[in-house]
Amino acid sequence: MREVFRLNLPRWLAVTLGTLLGLIIALIIVFFLYSSYIAGRLLHYYALQAENRTQAAQIKTFYNKTKELETGIRELEERDQELRELLGLKKAPIRKPKSGDTLINDLPQAISQNIASLSEQIAAKKLELAMFRDIGSALVAQFNNIPSESPVPGTIWSRYGFRTHPFSGKTEFHSGSDIPIWTGCPVKSTADGYVTFSGWDNGFGNVVIIDHQNGYRTIYGHNQRNLVKRGDRIKKGQVIAQAGSTGISTGPHVHYQVEYRNRTLNPENFLNLNIRSARLLQ
């Protein structure tokens, strides 16, 4: 028959050992609970770090995109002001690009809203500039058909208006401006048009007459030689003759005459026109 071994411990020792065992188990449970808490906090911390890095990247992207769009808006505003000044239009107030104030509260939405707002401003400004370019192109086309420069370099010697005729000595009306120049100097058309006459006139000698198809007509007289013929299409600045002293003339010069609807005008008013001043003559 097997003998059963029994360990008889004093009561106080059994109680002590049981208490220690309970404490050990409790400590193990607390350790695992605390470890889980710490692990959760670390995961939350790393998640926040990742979110912060993402937001930092978004902020950098937003900043760069905003600066790019704002630069584009400023350039468009400058071009807008230049076109307005050229066309004689009232200058528009410079608008500052809008920026959102909800970036911290809702970064993704703020980024989208601000970039969308700047993009809309650029799109609107591009449409406005396109309209101004169309207007400008039309005005330039009109301007090119208006006499707006001198046919030759030099200073006017005999002005438009009443004067003493150099041959008769009588007071007569001078219908143009005389600009002294060397023989053979290129004579240029002062506007687009077509030649209605190129030939001899007893007073003007070799003369070229150009119709600018808007009521304006210019006359270039006393040429040594005409370089264009009737019906030729002429561009502003094109050489049409060589200066001389043919016809009734006291020396080499160009008689330059401007007419509007068969009425003579003072050519000096047309020597240095720009688009804005030319529009006032329409």
C-alpha positions in Angstrom: 0.0 0.0 0.0 1.5 3.4 -1.2 2.2 5.9 1.5 0.6 9.4 1.0 2.9 12.3 1.6 1.3 15.2 3.3 2.8 18.6 3.9 1.4 20.1 7.0 2.1 23.8 7.1 1.4 26.0 10.0 -1.7 28.1 9.4 0.1 31.4 9.5 2.5 30.2 6.8 -0.2 28.9 4.5 -2.0 32.3 4.8 1.2 34.1 4.0 2.0 32.0 1.0 -1.6 32.4 -0.3 -1.3 36.2 0.1 2.0 36.3 -1.7 0.6 34.2 -4.6 -2.4 36.5 -4.9 -0.2 39.6 -4.9 2.0 38.0 -7.7 -1.0 37.3 -9.8 -2.4 40.8 -9.2 1.0 42.3 -10.2 1.1 40.2 -13.3 -2.5 41.4 -14.3 -1.6 45.1 -13.5 1.6 44.7 -15.6 -0.3 43.4 -18.6 -3.0 46.1 -18.2 -0.4 48.8 -17.9 1.6 47.5 -20.8 -1.5 47.4 -23.0 -2.3 51.0 -21.9 1.3 52.1 -22.8 1.1 50.3 -26.1 -2.2 52.0 -26.9 -0.7 55.4 -26.0 2.3 54.8 -28.1 0.2 53.7 -31.1 -1.9 56.9 -30.6 1.3 59.0 -30.4 2.8 57.4 -33.6 -0.6 57.9 -35.3 -0.5 61.6 -34.3 3.0 61.9 -35.6 2.1 60.4 -38.9 -0.9 62.7 -39.1 1.2 65.7 -38.3 3.7 64.7 -41.0 0.8 64.4 -43.5 -0.6 67.8 -42.4 2.9 69.3 -42.7 3.2 68.0 -46.2 -0.3 69.3 -47.0 0.6 72.7 -45.5 3.8 72.8 -47.6 1.9 71.8 -50.8 -0.8 74.4 -50.0 1.8 77.1 -49.4 3.7 76.4 -52.6 0.5 76.2 -54.6 -0.9 79.3 -53.0 2.3 81.3 -53.8 2.3 80.0 -57.4 -1.4 81.0 -57.9 -0.9 84.4 -56.2 2.1 85.1 -58.4 0.0 84.2 -61.4 -2.8 86.5 -60.2 -0.3 89.4 -59.7 1.1 88.9 -63.2 -2.4 88.8 -64.7 -3.3 92.0 -62.7 -0.3 93.8 -64.1 -1.1 92.8 -67.6 -4.7 93.9 -67.0 -3.6 97.3 -65.8 -1.2 97.7 -68.8 -4.0 96.8 -71.3 -6.5 99.1 -69.5 -3.9 102.0 -69.7 -3.2 101.2 -73.4 -6.9 101.1 -74.3 -7.7 104.2 -72.2 -10.0 102.2 -69.8 -10.4 103.0 -66.1 -8.0 101.0 -64.0 -9.4 98.3 -61.9 -8.6 98.1 -58.2 -5.9 95.6 -57.3 -7.6 92.7 -55.6 -5.7 90.8 -53.0 -6.0 87.0 -53.3 -8.4 85.5 -50.8 -7.0 83.1 -48.2 -9.0 81.0 -45.8 -9.0 81.3 -42.0 -10.1 77.7 -41.2 -6.8 76.1 -42.0 -6.1 74.7 -38.5 -9.7 73.7 -37.9 -10.1 71.8 -41.1 -6.9 71.7 -43.1 -8.0 69.5 -46.1 -11.2 71.5 -46.6 -9.3 74.8 -46.2 -6.7 73.8 -48.7 -9.3 72.8 -51.3 -11.3 76.0 -50.7 -8.3 78.3 -51.0 -6.8 76.7 -54.0 -10.3 76.6 -55.7 -10.8 80.3 -54.9 -7.4 81.3 -56.3 -8.0 79.1 -59.4 -11.4 80.8 -60.0 -9.8 84.2 -59.7 -7.2 83.3 -62.3 -9.8 81.8 -64.6 -11.9 84.9 -64.4 -8.9 87.2 -65.0 -7.8 85.2 -68.0 -11.3 85.6 -69.5 -11.1 89.3 -68.8 -7.7 89.6 -70.4 -8.9 87.6 -73.5 -11.7 90.1 -73.9 -9.3 93.0 -73.6 -7.0 91.4 -76.1 -9.8 91.1 -78.6 -10.7 94.7 -78.0 -7.0 95.7 -78.3 -6.6 93.8 -81.5 -9.6 95.6 -83.0 -8.3 99.0 -81.8 -4.8 98.2 -83.1 -6.4 97.4 -86.5 -8.3 100.7 -86.4 -5.2 102.5 -85.2 -3.1 101.2 -88.0 -5.5 102.9 -90.5 -5.1 106.3 -88.8 -2.2 108.5 -89.7 0.0 108.5 -86.6 3.6 109.4 -87.4 5.8 111.5 -89.6 6.5 110.4 -93.2 10.2 111.5 -92.9 12.5 112.5 -90.0 13.0 116.2 -89.5 11.3 119.4 -88.3 8.4 121.1 -90.0 9.5 124.1 -91.9 6.2 125.5 -93.2 3.2 124.8 -91.1 -0.5 124.1 -91.8 -2.6 127.3 -92.1 -2.3 130.7 -93.7 1.1 131.8 -94.9 2.9 134.0 -97.4 3.3 132.0 -100.6 7.1 131.6 -101.4 6.6 132.5 -105.1 3.5 134.8 -105.3 4.1 136.6 -102.1 0.4 136.5 -101.4 -1.3 135.2 -98.2 -2.7 131.8 -99.0 -3.9 128.8 -97.0 -1.3 126.0 -96.8 -3.2 122.7 -96.7 -0.3 120.6 -95.2 3.0 120.7 -93.5 6.4 121.0 -95.3 9.2 118.9 -93.9 12.7 119.7 -95.4 14.8 116.6 -96.0 17.6 115.4 -98.2 17.0 114.3 -101.8 16.3 110.6 -102.0 15.2 110.2 -98.3 12.7 107.4 -98.0 9.2 108.6 -97.6 7.0 106.3 -95.5 3.2 105.8 -95.4 1.8 107.0 -92.0 -1.0 104.4 -92.0 -2.4 101.3 -93.7 -4.4 101.8 -96.9 -4.2 101.6 -100.6 -2.9 104.0 -103.3 -5.5 105.9 -105.2 -3.1 108.1 -107.1 0.6 107.9 -107.9 1.8 110.3 -110.6 2.4 113.9 -111.6 0.7 117.0 -110.3 1.6 120.5 -111.5 1.8 121.9 -107.9 2.9 118.8 -106.0 5.1 117.3 -108.7 5.5 113.6 -108.1 2.8 112.9 -105.6 1.3 109.8 -103.8 -2.2 109.8 -102.4 -3.3 107.0 -100.0 -6.8 106.2 -98.9 -7.0 104.7 -95.4 -10.6 103.4 -95.9 -11.9 105.1 -92.8 -12.4 108.6 -94.0 -8.7 109.5 -93.8 -6.5 110.3 -96.8 -2.9 111.3 -96.8 -0.9 113.1 -99.5 2.9 113.0 -100.0 4.1 115.6 -102.5 7.3 116.9 -104.3 8.8 113.4 -104.5 11.9 112.7 -106.6 10.5 109.3 -107.4 7.3 107.4 -106.6 7.8 103.8 -105.6 4.2 102.6 -105.6 1.4 102.6 -108.1 -2.4 103.0 -108.0 -4.2 100.1 -106.4 -1.2 99.0 -104.3 -2.0 97.9 -100.7 0.2 99.8 -98.3 1.2 99.1 -94.7 2.1 101.7 -92.0 5.8 102.5 -92.3 6.2 101.2 -95.8 8.4 103.2 -98.1 6.3 104.7 -100.9 8.6 107.3 -102.5 12.0 109.1 -102.4 11.9 112.7 -101.3 12.8 115.4 -103.8 11.9 118.9 -105.0 9.6 118.3 -108.0 6.6 120.6 -108.8 6.4 124.1 -107.3 9.1 123.8 -104.7 11.9 125.8 -103.1 14.0 122.9 -102.2 14.0 119.2 -101.2 11.1 118.5 -98.8 7.9 116.5 -98.4 4.6 118.2 -98.5 2.5 116.1 -96.0 -1.2 116.5 -96.0 -3.9 114.8 -93.9 -7.6 114.9 -94.9 -10.7 113.5 -93.2 -13.8 113.2 -95.3 -12.4 115.7 -97.8 -11.5 118.2 -95.2 -7.9 119.1 -94.5 -6.6 118.7 -91.0 -3.4 119.9 -89.3 -0.8 117.1 -89.8 1.0 118.1 -86.7 -1.9 116.6 -84.7 -1.1 113.2 -86.2 2.7 113.0 -85.9 3.0 111.2 -82.6 -0.3 109.5 -81.9 -0.8 106.5 -79.7 -3.9 104.3 -79.5 -5.5 106.4 -76.7 -5.1 109.7 -78.5 -6.1 108.2 -81.8 -9.4 107.0 -80.4 -10.2 110.7 -79.6 -10.0 111.5 -83.3 -12.6 108.9 -84.2 
